[in-house]
Amino acid sequence: MSKEKENNFESNLKKLEVIVDKLESGDIGLEESVKLYEEGMKIKKICDKKLKDIEMQIKKIKIEDNKVIKEDF
């Protein structure tokens, strides 16, 4: 997966939804299910990291004297 695609949270979330739909459908074989599950876990890990990064960024934003100040982290 390229860095640009890894960093696109919304795109990865949609991929994850497609994988879940396929797994829940029951229309695929065992081998394909395992492959999709593995791919889904990789995408989930990328999404979790992105969420943690954003959470840290939000924690560093504060308001002083009615101005939004973003601290580097």
C-alpha positions as CSV (number, residue, x, y, z in Angstrom):
1,M,0.0,0.0,0.0
2,S,1.4,3.4,-0.9
3,K,1.9,6.1,1.7
4,E,-0.8,8.3,0.2
5,K,-3.3,5.5,0.3
6,E,-2.3,4.6,3.9
7,N,-2.9,8.1,5.0
8,N,-6.4,8.4,3.5
9,F,-8.5,7.4,6.4
10,E,-11.9,7.7,4.6
11,S,-10.7,5.5,1.7
12,N,-9.4,2.9,4.1
13,L,-12.6,2.9,6.1
14,K,-14.6,2.3,3.0
15,K,-12.3,-0.6,2.1
16,L,-12.8,-2.0,5.5
17,E,-16.6,-1.8,5.2
18,V,-16.5,-3.6,1.8
19,I,-14.4,-6.4,3.4
20,V,-16.8,-6.7,6.3
21,D,-19.8,-6.9,4.0
22,K,-18.1,-9.7,2.0
23,L,-17.2,-11.6,5.1
24,E,-20.7,-11.3,6.5
25,S,-22.3,-12.3,3.2
26,G,-21.1,-15.9,3.6
27,D,-20.8,-16.1,-0.2
28,I,-17.0,-16.6,-0.3
29,G,-14.8,-19.6,0.5
30,L,-12.6,-20.2,3.5
31,E,-9.4,-19.2,1.8
32,E,-10.8,-16.0,0.5
33,S,-12.3,-15.2,3.9
34,V,-8.9,-15.6,5.5
35,K,-7.2,-13.4,2.9
36,L,-9.9,-10.7,3.4
37,Y,-9.6,-11.0,7.2
38,E,-5.8,-10.5,7.0
39,E,-6.2,-7.5,4.7
40,G,-8.9,-6.0,7.0
41,M,-6.6,-6.3,10.0
42,K,-3.9,-4.5,8.1
43,I,-6.3,-1.7,7.2
44,K,-7.6,-1.5,10.7
45,K,-4.1,-1.1,12.1
46,I,-3.5,1.8,9.7
47,C,-6.8,3.4,10.7
48,D,-6.1,3.0,14.4
49,K,-2.7,4.7,13.9
50,K,-4.2,7.6,12.0
51,L,-6.9,8.0,14.7
52,K,-4.2,8.1,17.4
53,D,-2.2,10.6,15.5
54,I,-5.2,12.9,15.1
55,E,-6.2,12.5,18.7
56,M,-2.7,13.7,19.7
57,Q,-3.0,16.6,17.4
58,I,-6.3,17.6,18.9
59,K,-4.9,17.4,22.4
60,K,-2.2,19.8,21.4
61,I,-4.8,22.4,20.2
62,K,-5.8,24.9,22.9
63,I,-7.5,28.2,23.2
64,E,-5.8,31.2,24.8
65,D,-7.3,34.7,24.8
66,N,-10.0,33.6,22.4
67,K,-7.4,32.4,19.9
68,V,-6.8,28.8,18.8
69,I,-3.2,27.9,19.4
70,K,-1.8,24.6,18.0
71,E,1.3,23.3,19.8
72,D,3.8,21.1,18.0
73,F,4.1,17.6,19.3
